[in-house]
Amino acid sequence: MEELIQSLKVTLANHYAFYLKTHYYHWNVTGSNFPQYHNFLEGIYTEVYGVVDQIAEEIRGLDAYAPGSFNRFIQLSQIQGDETVPPAEVMLQRLLDDVPVMLANIERTYELAEQVHAHHISNFLAERQDAFNKHAWMLRSTLKKMA
């Protein structure tokens, strides 16, 4: 059970870091497609942030404490922050590059939940996998050059 708890803590930190990075890009995106990128990024960060509390509550449901400080999230997260303001396409590519990291952690945590028969957690994680697969599809489609 301890391995599942630790993996959920990484899942929480990853989601928070991905949310924060996406929100940062939303604030700072520029260019001729600004309205589209701004709204697109808002949709992603809103969806991701919407489950942060649920991940923390799953940790608490396992009788562990959820991490909640920036320092702890930095220690746990596998998602790198960004202090630059790159062009919009680079922002989207960086988020797309983070999706496999998110998915690998989600899949690992899913496997750990299944091992201990915590099916409510594995079901939730399967939904997270679906959400990030959709984010990847949308990011790839947005980045695709017109023929």
N, CA, C and O of each residue as an XYZ file, in Angstrom:
588
protein
N       0.821     -1.196      0.000
C       0.000      0.000      0.000
C       0.868      1.265      0.000
O       0.507      2.276     -0.602
N       2.007      1.194      0.677
C       2.889      2.361      0.747
C       3.391      2.766     -0.639
O       3.535      3.954     -0.928
N       3.655      1.788     -1.483
C       4.114      2.094     -2.835
C       3.018      2.829     -3.631
O       3.304      3.759     -4.385
N       1.777      2.398     -3.451
C       0.660      3.079     -4.098
C       0.535      4.513     -3.590
O       0.336      5.435     -4.382
N       0.649      4.703     -2.307
C       0.544      6.049     -1.726
C       1.629      6.954     -2.300
O       1.352      8.087     -2.694
N       2.857      6.460     -2.348
C       3.952      7.281     -2.874
C       3.740      7.603     -4.354
O       4.026      8.715     -4.797
N       3.245      6.640     -5.106
C       2.989      6.869     -6.523
C       1.856      7.871     -6.716
O       1.906      8.694     -7.630
N       0.844      7.807     -5.869
C      -0.242      8.804     -5.926
C       0.270     10.200     -5.602
O      -0.202     11.183     -6.174
N       1.230     10.295     -4.692
C       1.813     11.600     -4.378
C       2.536     12.176     -5.596
O       2.463     13.377     -5.855
N       3.226     11.323     -6.335
C       3.872     11.764     -7.575
C       2.799     12.167     -8.592
O       2.950     13.168     -9.293
N       1.727     11.393     -8.670
C       0.616     11.719     -9.569
C       0.047     13.084     -9.234
O      -0.225     13.882    -10.132
N      -0.134     13.359     -7.962
C      -0.634     14.662     -7.527
C       0.337     15.774     -7.924
O      -0.072     16.785     -8.494
N       1.602     15.588     -7.626
C       2.609     16.607     -7.960
C       2.705     16.806     -9.467
O       2.828     17.941     -9.928
N       2.652     15.732    -10.238
C       2.696     15.849    -11.697
C       1.501     16.627    -12.227
O       1.652     17.507    -13.075
N       0.318     16.303    -11.727
C      -0.874     17.016    -12.182
C      -0.779     18.502    -11.836
O      -1.105     19.359    -12.658
N      -0.334     18.798    -10.630
C      -0.242     20.200    -10.239
C       0.789     20.934    -11.100
O       0.555     22.064    -11.530
N       1.922     20.289    -11.347
C       2.967     20.917    -12.170
C       2.484     21.111    -13.608
O       2.735     22.154    -14.211
N       1.795     20.117    -14.155
C       1.275     20.228    -15.518
C       0.218     21.333    -15.584
O       0.198     22.133    -16.519
N      -0.646     21.363    -14.590
C      -1.650     22.437    -14.506
C      -0.964     23.800    -14.487
O      -1.313     24.685    -15.267
N       0.014     23.968    -13.593
C       0.657     25.265    -13.426
C       1.386     25.692    -14.702
O       1.330     26.859    -15.087
N       2.062     24.760    -15.347
C       2.773     25.064    -16.586
C       1.787     25.493    -17.681
O       2.035     26.453    -18.411
N       0.680     24.776    -17.782
C      -0.324     25.110    -18.787
C      -0.958     26.460    -18.497
O      -1.195     27.245    -19.415
N      -1.234     26.736    -17.233
C      -1.822     28.026    -16.856
C      -0.836     29.158    -17.136
O      -1.232     30.227    -17.601
N       0.422     28.931    -16.858
C       1.480     29.913    -17.141
C       1.521     30.232    -18.640
O       1.607     31.395    -19.035
N       1.460     29.193    -19.458
C       1.453     29.415    -20.903
C       0.189     30.171    -21.323
O       0.254     31.056    -22.177
N      -0.931     29.839    -20.747
C      -2.200     30.527    -21.023
C      -2.062     32.028    -20.760
O      -2.520     32.848    -21.555
N      -1.439     32.374    -19.660
C      -1.258     33.785    -19.328
C      -0.354     34.512    -20.314
O      -0.551     35.695    -20.590
N       0.633     33.803    -20.840
C       1.713     34.462    -21.567
C       1.760     34.189    -23.063
O       2.659     34.680    -23.746
N       0.824     33.429    -23.580
C       0.836     33.130    -25.006
C       0.567     34.410    -25.806
O      -0.207     35.269    -25.383
N       1.215     34.521    -26.962
C       1.030     35.666    -27.857
C       0.987     35.149    -29.293
O       1.235     33.973    -29.559
N       0.674     36.040    -30.187
C       0.713     35.696    -31.602
C      -0.624     35.888    -32.290
O      -1.625     36.244    -31.668
N      -0.611     35.643    -33.588
C      -1.804     35.894    -34.403
C      -2.970     34.980    -34.029
O      -4.126     35.330    -34.262
N      -2.684     33.835    -33.462
C      -3.738     32.908    -33.026
C      -3.974     32.989    -31.516
O      -4.450     32.034    -30.901
N      -3.639     34.128    -30.933
C      -3.754     34.286    -29.491
C      -5.092     33.823    -28.920
O      -5.092     33.031    -27.977
N      -6.230     34.277    -29.442
C      -7.500     33.875    -28.812
C      -7.693     32.358    -28.802
O      -8.159     31.791    -27.814
N      -7.334     31.709    -29.904
C      -7.499     30.259    -29.981
C      -6.574     29.545    -28.996
O      -7.007     28.643    -28.279
N      -5.309     29.943    -28.960
C      -4.354     29.313    -28.041
C      -4.745     29.590    -26.589
O      -4.704     28.696    -25.743
N      -5.117     30.818    -26.316
C      -5.492     31.212    -24.955
C      -6.664     30.352    -24.455
O      -6.620     29.829    -23.341
N      -7.691     30.212    -25.266
C      -8.852     29.400    -24.897
C      -8.522     27.914    -24.844
O      -8.994     27.201    -23.959
N      -7.721     27.451    -25.780
C      -7.313     26.048    -25.818
C      -6.566     25.669    -24.535
O      -6.864     24.652    -23.908
N      -5.609     26.489    -24.161
C      -4.837     26.222    -22.946
C      -5.711     26.298    -21.701
O      -5.517     25.531    -20.758
N      -6.660     27.206    -21.693
C      -7.584     27.301    -20.556
C      -8.373     26.004    -20.391
O      -8.590     25.546    -19.269
N      -8.797     25.420    -21.493
C      -9.528     24.155    -21.424
C      -8.696     23.054    -20.805
O      -9.198     22.262    -20.008
N      -7.418     22.999    -21.171
C      -6.544     21.950    -20.631
C      -6.292     22.186    -19.146
O      -6.475     21.277    -18.335
N      -5.873     23.400    -18.782
C      -5.543     23.598    -17.358
C      -6.766     23.465    -16.474
O      -6.654     23.012    -15.335
N      -7.921     23.846    -16.969
C      -9.144     23.702    -16.173
C      -9.458     22.233    -15.928
O      -9.815     21.847    -14.814
N      -9.327     21.422    -16.956
C      -9.595     19.984    -16.811
C      -8.619     19.350    -15.828
O      -9.029     18.591    -14.949
N      -7.342     19.653    -15.968
C      -6.322     19.045    -15.103
C      -6.497     19.516    -13.657
O      -6.451     18.705    -12.732
N      -6.694     20.805    -13.462
C      -6.864     21.321    -12.108
C      -8.109     20.738    -11.441
O      -8.155     20.583    -10.221
N      -9.097     20.425    -12.239
C     -10.340     19.894    -11.714
C     -10.221     18.570    -10.994
O     -11.133     18.185    -10.262
N      -9.112     17.858    -11.183
C      -8.936     16.563    -10.514
C      -7.855     16.584     -9.436
O      -7.648     15.581     -8.752
N      -7.171     17.700     -9.277
C      -6.109     17.779     -8.270
C      -6.651     17.446     -6.879
O      -6.036     16.679     -6.138
N      -7.782     18.013     -6.534
C      -8.366     17.764     -5.221
C      -8.738     16.289     -5.055
O      -8.554     15.715     -3.982
N      -9.255     15.690     -6.105
C      -9.640     14.278     -6.021
C      -8.428     13.383     -5.782
O      -8.511     12.413     -5.028
N      -7.301     13.703     -6.421
C      -6.083     12.908     -6.189
C      -5.666     13.028     -4.727
O      -5.343     12.029     -4.084
N      -5.673     14.249     -4.206
C      -5.309     14.454     -2.798
C      -6.258     13.690     -1.879
O      -5.831     13.117     -0.876
N      -7.533     13.683     -2.219
C      -8.504     12.961     -1.386
C      -8.306     11.448     -1.462
O      -8.565     10.745     -0.485
N      -7.857     10.945     -2.592
C      -7.540      9.510     -2.687
C      -6.372      9.164     -1.764
O      -6.368      8.109     -1.129
N      -5.391     10.051     -1.692
C      -4.258      9.845     -0.779
C      -4.751      9.843      0.666
O      -4.367      8.986      1.461
N      -5.602     10.805      0.994
C      -6.145     10.875      2.353
C      -6.999      9.655      2.668
O      -7.013      9.178      3.803
N      -7.707      9.152      1.669
C      -8.526      7.959      1.855
C      -7.704      6.729      2.190
O      -8.221      5.756      2.739
N      -6.425      6.775      1.858
C      -5.511      5.681      2.196
C      -4.802      5.954      3.520
O      -3.822      5.288      3.854
N      -5.297      6.926      4.264
C      -4.785      7.294      5.587
C      -3.362      7.838      5.547
O      -2.563      7.605      6.453
N      -3.066      8.571      4.472
C      -1.777      9.250      4.350
C      -2.060     10.735      4.145
O      -3.180     11.124      3.813
N      -1.048     11.547      4.343
C      -1.199     12.979      4.139
C      -0.764     13.347      2.733
O       0.251     12.861      2.233
N      -1.549     14.217      2.101
C      -1.237     14.687      0.755
C      -0.207     15.809      0.823
O      -0.316     16.694      1.672
N       0.787     15.785     -0.056
C       1.726     16.902     -0.104
C       1.008     18.139     -0.630
O       0.038     18.027     -1.380
N       1.484     19.318     -0.237
C       0.802     20.516     -0.683
C       1.668     21.751     -0.796
O       1.153     22.833     -1.080
N       2.965     21.626     -0.584
C       3.827     22.800     -0.707
C       4.551     22.777     -2.056
O       4.770     21.714     -2.636
N       4.914     23.954     -2.539
C       5.666     24.014     -3.789
C       6.954     23.217     -3.684
O       7.324     22.508     -4.620
N       7.645     23.328     -2.545
C       8.901     22.592     -2.381
C       8.687     21.090     -2.498
O       9.476     20.399     -3.143
N       7.638     20.586     -1.887
C       7.373     19.151     -1.956
C       6.957     18.735     -3.353
O       7.358     17.674     -3.830
N       6.156     19.561     -4.015
C       5.773     19.251     -5.394
C       6.992     19.231     -6.309
O       7.084     18.381     -7.195
N       7.924     20.153     -6.107
C       9.150     20.168     -6.912
C       9.939     18.878     -6.693
O      10.475     18.307     -7.643
N      10.010     18.422     -5.451
C      10.718     17.176     -5.149
C      10.062     15.967     -5.802
O      10.753     15.069     -6.283
N       8.751     15.940     -5.822
C       8.014     14.774     -6.299
C       7.737     14.771     -7.796
O       7.685     13.708     -8.414
N       7.559     15.943     -8.382
C       7.085     16.027     -9.756
C       8.135     15.567    -10.767
O       9.334     15.797    -10.611
N       7.633     14.913    -11.798
C       8.465     14.505    -12.930
C       8.320     15.500    -14.084
O       8.963     15.343    -15.122
N       7.492     16.505    -13.910
C       7.248     17.527    -14.925
C       8.120     18.739    -14.609
O       8.095     19.266    -13.497
N       8.884     19.165    -15.597
C       9.757     20.316    -15.416
C       8.987     21.603    -15.635
O       8.187     21.704    -16.565
N       9.227     22.583    -14.782
C       8.623     23.895    -14.959
C       9.288     24.630    -16.110
O      10.238     24.135    -16.715
N       8.789     25.788    -16.396
C       9.341     26.605    -17.472
C       9.293     28.054    -17.024
O       8.238     28.552    -16.631
N      10.423     28.725    -17.081
C      10.477     30.132    -16.718
C      10.656     31.015    -17.939
O      10.775     32.234    -17.814
N      10.675     30.407    -19.121
C      10.800     31.175    -20.350
C       9.408     31.478    -20.892
O       8.410     30.933    -20.421
N       9.360     32.342    -21.873
C       8.111     32.614    -22.582
C       8.378     32.323    -24.062
O       8.654     33.231    -24.846
N       8.290     31.046    -24.424
C       8.579     30.671    -25.804
C       7.408     30.991    -26.728
O       6.324     31.341    -26.262
N       7.623     30.873    -28.028
C       6.511     31.030    -28.969
C       5.419     29.987    -28.681
O       5.680     28.941    -28.087
N       4.212     30.295    -29.109
C       3.059     29.441    -28.821
C       3.294     27.990    -29.235
O       2.967     27.074    -28.480
N       3.847     27.773    -30.406
C       4.056     26.408    -30.879
C       5.016     25.643    -29.967
O       4.850     24.441    -29.758
N       6.006     26.329    -29.430
C       6.955     25.693    -28.511
C       6.245     25.363    -27.200
O       6.470     24.302    -26.618
N       5.398     26.261    -26.743
C       4.612     25.983    -25.535
C       3.817     24.691    -25.710
O       3.852     23.807    -24.855
N       3.107     24.596    -26.821
C       2.277     23.421    -27.065
C       3.119     22.157    -27.194
O       2.724     21.095    -26.712
N       4.278     22.266    -27.844
C       5.149     21.105    -27.996
C       5.691     20.657    -26.640
O       5.796     19.458    -26.381
N       6.032     21.598    -25.786
C       6.526     21.232    -24.453
C       5.447     20.514    -23.644
O       5.736     19.553    -22.930
N       4.220     20.978    -23.757
C       3.126     20.286    -23.067
C       2.928     18.890    -23.660
O       2.731     17.922    -22.925
N       2.979     18.789    -24.975
C       2.853     17.483    -25.623
C       3.980     16.553    -25.174
O       3.750     15.364    -24.957
N       5.176     17.078    -25.036
C       6.311     16.271    -24.568
C       6.126     15.789    -23.131
O       6.701     14.773    -22.740
N       5.330     16.508    -22.345
C       5.069     16.107    -20.959
C       4.021     14.993    -20.859
O       3.969     14.284    -19.854
N       3.205     14.838    -21.873
C       2.121     13.849    -21.798
C       2.629     12.430    -21.569
O       2.065     11.735    -20.724
N       3.660     11.956    -22.269
C       4.147     10.594    -21.982
C       4.629     10.414    -20.543
O       4.499      9.326    -19.984
N       5.177     11.452    -19.946
C       5.603     11.400    -18.548
C       4.374     11.242    -17.652
O       4.361     10.429    -16.728
N       3.352     12.031    -17.943
C       2.104     11.928    -17.183
C       1.509     10.529    -17.320
O       1.111      9.918    -16.328
N       1.452     10.030    -18.540
C       0.844      8.724    -18.787
C       1.624      7.594    -18.130
O       1.023      6.663    -17.593
N       2.947      7.660    -18.164
C       3.753      6.601    -17.539
C       3.483      6.534    -16.042
O       3.354      5.446    -15.480
N       3.398      7.689    -15.398
C       3.096      7.707    -13.966
C       1.688      7.214    -13.690
O       1.472      6.444    -12.754
N       0.741      7.643    -14.484
C      -0.644      7.205    -14.305
C      -0.741      5.694    -14.470
O      -1.404      5.026    -13.676
N      -0.086      5.151    -15.494
C      -0.133      3.707    -15.733
C       0.514      2.929    -14.592
O      -0.004      1.892    -14.178
N       1.630      3.417    -14.087
C       2.306      2.757    -12.960
C       1.411      2.779    -11.718
O       1.284      1.773    -11.020
N       0.813      3.897    -11.456
C      -0.053      4.025    -10.289
C      -1.294      3.149    -10.444
O      -1.765      2.555     -9.475
N      -1.815      3.073    -11.657
C      -2.943      2.184    -11.955
C      -2.583      0.739    -11.609
O      -3.353      0.043    -10.947
N      -1.419      0.296    -12.058
C      -0.983     -1.077    -11.779
C      -0.874     -1.333    -10.281
O      -1.270     -2.395     -9.802
N      -0.347     -0.379     -9.549
C      -0.225     -0.529     -8.092
C      -1.598     -0.584     -7.430
O      -1.804     -1.351     -6.490
N      -2.532      0.223     -7.913
C      -3.894      0.202     -7.365
C      -4.559     -1.151     -7.636
O      -5.254     -1.688     -6.773
N      -4.349     -1.691     -8.816
C      -4.930     -2.987     -9.151
C      -4.347     -4.094     -8.262
O      -5.064     -5.008     -7.854
N      -3.051     -4.009     -7.966
C      -2.400     -5.028     -7.135
C      -3.024     -5.122     -5.749
O      -3.083     -6.202     -5.162
N      -3.489     -3.995     -5.230
C      -4.086     -3.993     -3.887
C      -5.615     -3.933     -3.956
O      -6.285     -3.684     -2.953
N      -6.143     -4.161     -5.138
C      -7.596     -4.211     -5.364
C      -8.296     -2.903     -5.010
O      -9.443     -2.903     -4.564
N      -7.599     -1.796     -5.211
C      -8.189     -0.469     -4.997
C      -8.803     -0.023     -6.329
O      -8.320      0.907     -6.975
N      -9.873     -0.707     -6.717
C     -10.452     -0.505     -8.044
C     -11.053      0.889     -8.222
O     -11.103      1.397     -9.343
N     -11.505      1.508     -7.150
C     -12.000      2.878     -7.273
C     -10.878      3.823     -7.704
O     -11.113      4.783     -8.437
N      -9.659      3.543     -7.243
C      -8.513      4.366     -7.641
C      -8.098      4.020     -9.062
O      -7.829      4.918     -9.859
N      -8.042      2.740     -9.393
C      -7.638      2.372    -10.762
C      -8.661      2.866    -11.787
O      -8.279      3.265    -12.887
N      -9.953      2.848    -11.449
C     -10.960      3.392    -12.368
C     -10.735      4.887    -12.607
O     -10.809      5.367    -13.739
N     -10.462      5.608    -11.527
C     -10.169      7.033    -11.634
C      -8.928      7.263    -12.510
O      -8.912      8.166    -13.347
N      -7.905      6.450    -12.312
C      -6.673      6.605    -13.088
C      -6.882      6.258    -14.557
O      -6.247      6.854    -15.427
N      -7.754      5.312    -14.841
C      -8.084      5.005    -16.237
C      -8.728      6.227    -16.900
O      -8.476      6.506    -18.072
N      -9.553      6.946    -16.151
C     -10.140      8.184    -16.673
C      -9.072      9.245    -16.917
O      -9.154     10.006    -17.881
N      -8.071      9.293    -16.040
C      -6.972     10.248    -16.228
C      -6.174      9.893    -17.483
O      -5.746     10.772    -18.232
N      -5.983      8.602    -17.696
C      -5.281      8.167    -18.910
C      -6.057      8.627    -20.147
O      -5.468      9.152    -21.092
N      -7.356      8.432    -20.140
C      -8.189      8.886    -21.257
C      -8.062     10.395    -21.458
O      -7.946     10.866    -22.589
N      -8.083     11.145    -20.368
C      -7.995     12.603    -20.460
C      -6.669     13.032    -21.082
O      -6.645     13.918    -21.936
N      -5.566     12.411    -20.660
C      -4.266     12.809    -21.211
C      -4.073     12.319    -22.645
O      -3.375     12.965    -23.426
N      -4.673     11.201    -22.995
C      -4.645     10.792    -24.400
C      -5.389     11.807    -25.251
O      -4.963     12.107    -26.366
N      -6.487     12.337    -24.749
C      -7.224     13.369    -25.478
C      -6.410     14.657    -25.548
O      -6.365     15.298    -26.598
N      -5.767     15.046    -24.451
C      -4.921     16.244    -24.484
C      -3.826     16.089    -25.538
O      -3.533     17.027    -26.279
N      -3.223     14.899    -25.599
C      -2.160     14.660    -26.586
C      -2.702     14.787    -28.005
O      -2.070     15.402    -28.863
N      -3.872     14.204    -28.249
C      -4.486     14.295    -29.572
C      -4.737     15.755    -29.951
O      -4.431     16.174    -31.067
N      -5.290     16.518    -29.025
C      -5.594     17.917    -29.302
C      -4.315     18.735    -29.530
O      -4.257     19.572    -30.431
N      -3.305     18.486    -28.716
C      -2.032     19.193    -28.892
C      -1.389     18.830    -30.227
O      -0.934     19.714    -30.954
N      -1.348     17.538    -30.558
C      -0.784     17.114    -31.849
C      -1.542     17.747    -33.009
O      -0.933     18.236    -33.960
N      -2.852     17.738    -32.931
C      -3.669     18.301    -34.015
C      -3.458     19.798    -34.152
O      -3.454     20.326    -35.264
N      -3.286     20.475    -33.047
C      -3.058     21.918    -33.084
C      -1.687     22.242    -33.667
O      -1.521     23.245    -34.360
N      -0.716     21.396    -33.385
C       0.647     21.625    -33.870
C       0.844     21.214    -35.323
O       1.803     21.643    -35.964
N      -0.047     20.394    -35.843
C       0.118     19.894    -37.218
C       0.079     21.034    -38.205
O      -0.812     21.883    -38.166
N       1.056     21.042    -39.090
C       1.151     22.077    -40.111
C       0.128     21.822    -41.200
O      -0.156     20.675    -41.546
N      -0.411     22.876    -41.724
C      -1.357     22.758    -42.835
C      -0.609     22.282    -44.082
O       0.486     22.758    -44.380
N      -1.206     21.353    -44.793
C      -0.567     20.805    -46.013
C      -0.740     21.745    -47.179
O      -0.273     21.454    -48.280
